Amino acid sequence: MTDTATHGAARPVPARSHPRVLATLGRPDWATHLATHGPLPSLVPNLVEILQNAGLVGHGGAAFPVWRKIASLAGAPAAIIANAAEGEPLSHKDAVLLANAPQLVLDGLLVLAGTLAPRAKLLLYVNPLSLESAERAVADRPDGRRIQVVAAADGFVAGEVSAVVDSLSGGRGVPRDHPHHLTERGLKGKPTLVFNVETLAHLALIARHGPEWFRSVGTPDDPGTRLISVSGAGLEAHVREVDGGTPLGDVLARCGLGETAVQAVLVGGYHGAWVERSRLGAPLTAKATRTSIGAGAGVIHVLGVEECGIHASGAILRYLASQSAQQCGPCLFGLPTLSGAFDDVTTGSGRQGDLLQRMLATLPGRGACHHPDGTVRFATSALGVFADEVTAHRAGRCRAAGARR
């Protein structure tokens, strides 16, 4: 596991650490990048095979194998997009990456273009807060002229891949039904690749050093490293680069949090799930298994022992309900109904228990995008992990208040 940066301010890396993606922490200029990583190969023969052997998956949340996305292209991609919209309120990893190692992201774009489609349009789609660092990085490199930096649309769902393409096509930047995969029909109806910026940074390193190097850390099932945004329990929000398969409790210990300070942990962000303190020994992996915790979008938020999980979860559900793209009933009407029923059941009379269960059962799979699905997943985990607090609330008591409400 490797230490990295505090969000918004870089700090030195201890000598014992060996970061990969953030090896240029605090020194993102072009000369330092070249001195650290060496030149980028302009062409990578057998790229799909190399990425398959490396086991690289997307780091935007879905953990889809990168080689499969490239192999599914219907033709040479007309556009390759680096996605750093980062609309998740608890995520800072993409911003830290662009502030400290933006050239690796640009390397990833250029190696894909050089290998797959020399004439492809290259776009860096970034949260407005990262716009300046992205533009500076593009201007700093001699081959950056062909990369266009575009400010991302605002909103929680702005980073969903179809929302990215919608925004770049002149739309509102909201998810759209897409019966065809973007690798078949994306921007302007042409094959399009969209990758999270962290994924591209790892790809750039694999292009230089090969799959065996990438697999030299992590585990056989979860090779390499990943960036994790850590916050909560009084911590200043910051980012860590950790080896694949690192236990959740080890990540928190590196941040200075012992097990006794933790009530529960939200893993994966607002579309993730709460994890009980008893599972701190479980490893963080790309996807959840029977014995591991899926890292999702690379977000860890700690709930302290004196905080109320019901209040925290209710606030998140109200936020998620407010982030509807307003283009389908399950999102526009279903999520506010779900949020209201959750508040009623957990902090009120509980009269809407049947309604809450009905929403949890019927919303998944019915939306124009996956926003309702992720919201239901989060709500279901809250009801399970904080079941005792639900009972206490119904009796008029709250952990945070320490007395009758």
N, C-alpha and C positions, 0 to 999 in steps of 0.2 A: 504494500500500500504506500502511496506517495502523497505527501502534503502538497497543497497547491495554494490558492489565493483567497483572500477575503474579498467578498463582492464589493466592487467599487474602488478597491485599493490593493495593489499588488504588494506582496511582502516576500522577503528572501526565502528560498527553499533550504531547509536544513541539509547539511552535507550527507546525512544518512539516506536521503530520499533520492530516487532515480526516476523522475517524471519522464514521460514520453511525449504525450501531446502538449504538455505545458513545460517542456524543457527550456523554453525561452521566456519563462515567467518574468515579467517586468522589463523585458528587453525585446520588443517585437519588431525592431527595424530589419530591413532587408539584409544588411550585411551580417547581423547576428544570426539571422535565420540560415543563411548559407553556411556560415562558419559552424553552426550547430548540426545541421542536417545534411549538408552537401547538396550538390545539384540534383535536380529532378530529372529522371529519364523522360524523354519526350514521347517515347513509345514503349508500351509494356506488352510484349507478345503474350498470348495465353492469359490475358487478364482475368477472364472468368474462372479459369482453372486455378489461378493463384489465389483469388479471393475465396473460392470454395475450399481450398486446402487451408487457408488461414482461419476460416470459420467466422469471418467478420459479419456482423448483423447490424441493422440500422439502430442508431442510438437516439432516435426521436421518440421512441415509445413502443412501436410495434415489434421491434426486434426481428424484422423479416430479413432473411439472408440476402446480402448485397448481390452476390453472384446470380441469384435467381432473378432479381429485378432486372439486371443487365441482360441476362439470357432471354428474358421475356420480351425484349424490344422487337417491335414489328419491322423495324428498319433502323437505319442510322438515326440517332436522336437529333431532332431539329433544335432542341433546347435542353440544356442541363442547368438545373437550378439548385443552388445552395440555400437551404431553408434555415433561417435564424429568426423567425417571427417571434418565437418564445412568448406566447401569450399567457402561459401558465404563471400565476402570481408567485408561486413558490420556487420557480426555476430561475437560476442565474448562470447556469453552466455555459450557455452559448454566448452570453455577454462577456463572461470572463475569458472564454476562448478567443473571441474576436479582439479583446483588449490586450491579450498577452501572446497569442500565437496565430494571428490571422493568416499568415503566409502559408501555413499548412492547409488551411481551408481552400485557399486559392490554388495551391498545388493540386489538391484533389480534383478541383474543377478542370484544371488544365491537363492533367494526366488522363482523365476520362475523355476530354475532347481530342487530345493527341492520338489516343488509341482507338476511339470509337467513331468520332465525327469531327474532323478538323474544322468544318464550317459551322458547327453548332453555335447557337446563341448561348452565351454564358451569363447567368444572372445570379447575383448575390442578394437575396431577399431578406432584409434585416429589420429587427425591431428598431424604431426610430432612435432609441437611446444608444444604439450601437452604430448608428449611421456614420458618425464622424470617424471612428476608428476603422470602420470598413473602407471608407473612401480613402483614408490616408494610406492604408495597406495596399490598395489597388494602385494608387499613384506612385507608391514607393518602389514598385518592381518594374523592370523594363518590359516584361511581357504582359503587363496588367491592362493594357489598353482595350483589349477585347472584352473585358469583364465589366458588366454594367451593374451598379449598385442601386437597389430600389428599396425605398422605405416600405415596410410591411403595413398592412391594414391593422387597425386597432381591434382588440377583442380576444377573448379566450380561445375561440375556434379559428382564429386567423391563420394558425400554422398547419391546419389540416390540409393535406396535399391538394385536394380539389379547390379549397379556398385560396391557396397560394396561386394556382393557375387562374382562378376566377379574377383575383385582384390584378394579376399581370395582364389579363385580357381586357381590363377596364371595368370590371365589375366591382361589387361591394366588398369583395374579399370574404365571402361566406361559402361554406361547403355546398357542393352541388351533387345531385345524382349523376353518377358517371357509369353507365352500363359498360363502357369500354375502359380497360385499364389505361392509365396515363401513358404507359409504355407503348400503347397502340394508338391512342388518340388523346393528346393533351393540349398544350399551348398551340393555338391556331389550328387545331385539328391534327397536329403532327406528333409523332412519337416523342415523348418527353421523359426525362429522368429528374426526379426530385429527391434529394438526399439532405438529411440534417447535417449541419456544418460539422458536428463532431464526427459523424460517420466519414465525411470527406477527409478530415484530418488524419484519421486512422488509415484510410485508404492510401493517402500520400506516403505515409511511413511504410506501409506494406509494399508499395511500389518500389521503394528504395531498398528495403532490407529483406523482403521475402516473408513467406508464411511461417517458416520455422522460427524466425525472430519474433514475429507477432505472438506465436504460441509459447514462447519461452517464459511468459508470466501468465497468471491466471490458472485455469483448470482445463482439462481436455474438452469438457462440455461448455466452458465459458472462458475462452482464451482472451488474452489481451487485457487492456485496462478500460475503465469508463470514468467519466466525470460525474460527480454527484453533488447536487446542491443540498446543503445542510442548513437547517434553521430550527427555531423553536426553543423552548425551555430557557429563555434568557440568552441564547447564543446570538452573536452577530452572524447574519447570513453570510456564508462563504461556500467555497467549492473545493472538493477534494478529488484527486485522481487516485482511484483504487484499482487493485488487481481484480479480475473476474473471480467470483467465488469468495470474496472477503466477507466474513461474518458481519451481520448488521451491528452487533455490539462492538466489534473492533473499530468500525467507522466512527461510532459515537465516542468511544474511548479516546480515539485520536483527537477528537474535538473537545476533550476534557469532560465528557459526561459519563458518570458511572451508572451502573444499572439502577441504583436506588433513586436516582433523580428522574427516572423515566416511568411514566404511567403507560403510555402507548406510543407508537410511531406510525405516522402516515407515510407510506411508501408509494411512490409513483405519482404524487401530486393529487390535485383535486379529482382526477379520474382514476386514482389509485384506490388503496384500501388501508384501513387501520390494521396494525399488527400488534398483538399482545406482547407485553414485556417478556413473557415466558419464551418468546421465539427469537430473542436477541442473538442466540447462538447460531441461528440459521444463516446460511450464506446468501448473499445477494447475487442473483444470476440474471441473465438476459430475459429468461422466461421462468415463471414459477413452476416448480415441480412439487412432488409430495414432500420433499425435505428442504426445499429452498424457497426464497422469496423473490418474486420477479421485480427487477429494478424499475421497469416501466420507463418513464421519461427521465429517470435519474434524479428523483426528488426524495429527500428525507426530511420530514418535519416532526419534531419531537413534542409530545404533550407532556408537560411537567406534572409531578404528582399532585400538586395543589390545584391544577386546572380542571375545568369541567368538560369532559368529552362531548356531552350532549350540547352544551352551548357552542362549542367550537364546530361541531358537525352541523348544527342548525345554521350557523352563519355561513358556512361553506355552501350548503344547499341553497340558501337564499341567493348567494352570489351566482351559483351555477344556473339557477332559474332565470336570473337577469341577463344571462349571456346567450339567450336563444337567438338564432339567426332569423327567427320569425318567418320560417318558410314551410313549416309542417306542424300539424296539430299536436303530436306527441311532445314536441319541444315547446311550442308556444303556450299551450294550455296544460299539458301533462306535467311539466317540471314545476311550475308554480303550485299546482295541486299537490304534487308529491311533497314539496317543501312545506306547504301549509299543514298537510296531514302529519308529517314528521314532527313539526312543532307541537301540534295538538296532542299527539300520542305521547311524546316524550316530556313535555313540560306543562301540558294542560290537562283536560279531563280524560283524554284518551278515547273520546267517542268515535274518532275517525280511524280506528284500528283496521276495520275492514277495507276502508278506502285506501289506506296506506299499503296494505298487502296487495290490493288490486292493482295499484299503480306499479308496485315493484314487479308484479307478474306480467303486466301487459305492455309496459313501455319498451323493454328491450327489443331491438330488431325492427321497430316500427318507424323510426325517424329517418329523415333524409340524410342524416349523417350519424356518427356514433356518439354524439353528445348525450342523448338520453341514456344510452347503454352505460357510458362511464359514470353518469350521475347515479344511476340505479346501483351500480357496483359499489360506489362509495357509500351510499345510504345503507345498503345491506350490511356492509362491514361495520358501520357505526352501530347499528342495532345489535349486532352480534358481540362486538368487543365491549360495548358499554351497556350491556344488558342489566347489570346490577345498578348502574346509574339511572337507567330508565325507571326501575322499580323505586329507587330512592326519590326521584323527582315526583313520581306519582304520590309518594307519601309526604311530599312537601319539603324534601331536603335536597341540598345541592353540595357536592364536594367543594366547589369553589367558595361558596358562602360559609360553609361550616356550621350552618344553623338552618332553622326552618325558613323557607322562602316567605 
